[in-house]
């Protein structure tokens, strides 16, 4: 029997390969959930301001997409209690990323809107996230990118209200 190869003679180790996705909706759901959660964590890490929480950024992004909103509307959209949103808005205002203003139709209400600094923060974070993801996608084959393009369309349908 020949002697075992020494460490320097061993072929380089291949990176671990992922097991095949289990068949059926339940198995696919588990694998897809894991992949989406890992992707989300990686993308969330690409913020332009590391001191900004995910909840705070989410409110800034909502204001950028939808325009000024009342704190109650923000709380409903973000699925949090109004006192939590009040604290989030206060921290964004304190940091100069959002501002409170008069509501044109109801003097008892206030509207929260982005400041120019808030808009810059949202745009820079989106730019960083898109750049990171583009770098990851550049390493894929055109066929793999096509599969992801089709999967994106399907995922939009899956999560649509």
Secondary structure, 3 states (H helix, E strand, C coil): CCCCCCHHHCCCCCCCCCCCCCCCHHHHHHHHHHHHHHHHHHHHCCCCCCCCCHHHHHHHHHHHHHCCECHHHHHHHHCCCHHHHHHHHHHHHHCCCEEEEECCCCCCCEEEEECHHHHHHHHHHHHHHHHHHHHHHHCCCHHHHHHHHHHHHHHHHHHCC
